[in-house]
Amino acid sequence: MPFRRARSLLLMALLALAGAGPLVPRAARAQANPAPPRESVFDIVYLGLAQRPVAPASALGQPATDDGLAGARVALADDNTTGRFIGQGFALDAAIAPDEGGVLAALRDRLGKGARAFVTDLPPALLLKAADLPEARGATLIDATTSDDMLRAEGCRANVLHVLPSRAMRADALMQYLVVKNWRRVMLLAGSTPEDRAAAEAFRRAAKKFQIRIVADKTWTFNPAEQRADTGHFEVNTEVANITQGVDYDILIAADEEDNFADQLGYRATLARPVAGAAGLMPVAWSPVYDETGATQLQNRFFRSAHRVMTERDYGAWMAVRAFGEAVIRTSSTDPAIIGAYLRGPKFELAAFKGERLSFRPWDGQLRQPVLLVDPVSLVSISPQPGFLHQFFETDTLGVDQPESACHMH
Amino acid sequence: MPYALTRGAAALVVVLLASVPARADHLYLSNEKDNTITVVDATSLAIVKTVAVGARPRGLLLSKDHKSLYICTSDADHIEELDLATLTVTRTLQSGPDPETFALSPDGKTLYVSNEDDNEVSVVDIAAGRIVDEIPTGVEPEGMAVSPDGKTIVNTSETTSMAHFIDAASHKMVASVLVGSRPRYAEFNKDGSLVWVSSEVGGTVSIIDTSQHKVVHTVNFAIPGVPSETIQAVGIALSEDGKWGFVALGPANRIAVVDAHSFAVEKYLLVGQRVWHMDFSFDGKTLYSANGVSNDMSVIDVAAMKVTKSVPVGHLPWGVVYGP
């Protein structure tokens, strides 16, 4: 992902250089300024499936090996800074396994040792297997990395919460912006993986909801492996020109969850039209370009800790660990039942640099939140757009509202 | 007297006022986007001068002798001192990284500065212009206040969501009080028995008893037709007579008028967009607010509780101070 302004880049580089220096004296001074003795430590387990390395379409954007976990570590430090004033410690146990069996074994092991707070970095099917373990009944699993609508609908679970926006929320965020711009004719181009199809379906549903017309709905089938070959750009250019020929539209939306082709659409289509969705104007929860409502502080803190920019997965894990921290600190309890109920209740509020308090929707366990619309170098807008109103929370104009929810938790 | 930001002893200011030459008072607004201070004549409300200062000016304080204005120039990582007679920046003081808000000790000799990016409060000796101590605090320190007797410093930390009470002599933390999410601003009442702390994301004001270090009341706000998540408490100004608290509600574009005894919300005053901070005129009859998004200053008649004027200033006005 490209960086922010050059100035920020320089600042971050300087911070990184300065990062190691002041830590020692500060820690020494913290001891001189004694904190209450720790009475208890609250254990949070980061349960992850090791990432398959994916070759990105561009030489930029190589995923980091600690993508996600690095955000959890920053949140742990935040929780502990607060906790030290009230004698409450927090510990993070990273349980990352290479396969499904390993993940479930790690979960059973931690549950057996008494852990009940889990931050999960798992694909949807595995998350369901984890949540459905009989031993996991009294635990809380905060899903830090998926956007899957099924997990918030018929696949919802009473012991699972979701912090990243669902595909439905992202699609609604984008469509609201198209309404404001009066760009009402969309060409939809979807990849062929199941995730791409789910994303495309979310865009179709959102288009209908906001009366945006999908004037062409096509599937991208070109082999992505050829793009980085010498002269591969000729073939990509021809392919994009072909697939966009003969259609007039205002904006091209790509449903491409693995970044196979979306980044290759801009400037190559037949008509001079912008791209959105998986490239161009993207609906996201976090981006290194975002620095409003205090986000600069988190971006800087993360950079000092991880020596790289903060991704959406890092942000999801940060929110999940902060949510547990907030629940423990506010309830003065480490009882899993009290923590679980507080997280889902009306008093819970997460300050996550979005300019308003975030809370979980009780009907499907989804964190309600504004969705950023960014391009690779700047924040373009934030949805909900002004004028999209809701009886209770304007952020509930994004995604599946209670009356339409297919989630029936037991 | 700039109640909201200087917290000086009233009696001293009366003495000092007598020594101020007979000239019109002025308002000083920090424009965080323009990197300027707008100087407005308090009588005519005309802009007298726009002074270029360091990057991203935010917190403002009047010096105890009323001769200078201290400016947190956040992105310049220092404090600038503006001489009010010549309206020029005469020197810079150390502040630690990213100074946003600060408080002045009642003797006028020390500034306590929150370093948002560094989880510290810097203690700055004004005469020497340098940091004499750094106090570790919570995550993202923000609001700063000093008790009227100068013995207690209060710092709020945004991600930790606490008000930290620090002993001004030893610089040791005495107590930490959990408040609503993202506490932004702290203000002692005149006798120092209570501290008002605003929570931006929580949308509340916590009233903390300073002897027990306990929240004794939480002020909630509700405005018909305004979504609750846009009600975000930021700046606080307490009237000298101890009757009223004015709370700026950020993107709700209103200032809440709170009865300082019952803590009931009496009224909401519609001001400019994204109202940040406020200050009273020396006589306490007029309140001024810096409105960040509409780039203006609202003028409020305190007795009538009415907004009487709005004055265009620079871009993203953040702080406002009434001074000579």
Interface residues (C-beta under 8 A of the other chain):
Chain A: P22 R26 R29 A30 N33 D78 T81 T82 F85 I86 G294 Q297 N300 R301 R322 I329 R330 E349 L350 A351 G355 E356 R357 F393 E394 T395
Chain B: E116 D117 D118 N119 E120 E134 I135 P136 G138 V139 E140 S157 E158 T159 T160 S161 M162 H164 H171 K172 M173 S176 L178 G180 S181 R182 V201 G202 G203 P227 E229 T230 Q232 P251
